[in-house]
Every structure is written in structure tokens, then in C-alpha cells.
């Protein structure tokens, strides 16, 4: 027997009563929780706009799926330039004129060199049809050398801090799919980043992923 949306909400309600979750959206019943240290309440489910989203191939089908998710109460949308070299962001951006105020929008930047990172971020804002994102991640940290490259003067870490200072990003973070130890190093107070959990997985996100 499948696990239905009703089953999910019933389980989430029990968790909420036990104090594991903090609230439910009154309109949809979607469980909500505070995202890390941001203070922002978001849905416990996110809409990931990577390979599964791009697998729709047809834009209207992809947007239909995202609209359905938002109607059901999902508020966290995750995309990245590396998902189809901007295609995912472009599709997400088609819904933002009508939906932007209802979502917590996150995107990710896989460039390490500062000039390239700046260029891609500027393009991300155009593709997403917004003047800011809620969360801007450095995407897919690989290991110590990659962290050193990101941290180097003028490179992507400096750029994302500048984007936050200029209110292009409300919060900044980092993701890793390979090395929990280097992710822990990246999450020192000096870097002031938010994490997107590490998983054992090889390679950086690239074309079509």
C-alpha cells in the first residue's frame, strides 16, 4: 500500500504534537519548521528543481508539477545554475511573477572563480525573474582543495558575501555531496554559511543534473 498525502499529514501532525515539528500551514495543513538559524519558517518538504524536474522535457508539464506542489503547501524551492546550465532556473522563473511572495527561493552557484560566479549570479536573477533570492548556496563542495579555491581572495566566497551585503541574497550557504568533514570545516563562524546536508556522492553537479 502506498504512502498517501493524507498518511504523510497524519504522521506529521503526530510529530508536531510531540514537538518534533513546529507548526502547520493553516490553509494546506503542510507541516512547517524553522530553517536552521535563518528564523524563516518553511515547509518540511522542498520542491527540488534538478534532474527529476528537468526530466519533464516539456516546460508546461514541469510548471504544472511545480504549481501543484505550491498549491499543496510546499514553500521551499531549490534550484541551481548547474541544473541544465540555467534551464531549471528559467523554468522556475516563469512562475515567480505570480508566486514569488509565497516561496522561500534558493539557488546555487557552482563556479569558484569570482568573475564567473558574479556573472552567473546576475544571470540567475534574470532567469528567476527576481531581484533577490532567499538563500544563495556555493554548490557541491568537493574537498579541502575545492574549499581553498572557494575561499581564495576574490573568489566565490567573497562574491556570495557581497551578494548578501547588497541584499541580492538574504542568506548564504554551502552544499556538499562528498565530504562531511570539509563541510564541517566550511561551517565555521568565520565563513558564516548555512549547510545543505552532505551525502556520499561523487562529482559536482553539471549539465542536465
Number of C-alpha atoms within 10 A of each C-alpha: 3 5 7 9 11 10 11 12 16 13 13 21 20 12 14 17 12 10 10 12 17 15 20 19 13 9 9 13 16 22 25 22 18 15 14 10 8 13 9 12 17 22 22 18 16 16 18 16 23 21 14 11 23 19 14 13 10 10 18 11 14 19 18 12 15 21 15 11 17 19 12 14 24 25 25 22 22 20 27 27 26 24 22 18 16 20 21 28 27 21 21 26 21 15 16 17 11 9 14 17 10 13 18 19 23 22 28 25 24 22 20 24 19 19 13 16 21 20 11 19 21 15 16 25 18 15 20 25 18 15 12 21 23 20 21 29 24 26 23 25 25 20 16 15 11 14 17 14 14 22 17 15 13 13 20 24 27 17 21 25 20 14 21 18 12 11 14 21 22 16 22 25 23 25 24 25 21 19 18 18 12 18 24 12 13 24 15 11 8 8 16 14 21 22 18 16 11 19 12 9 12 11 10 16 18 13 13 15 18
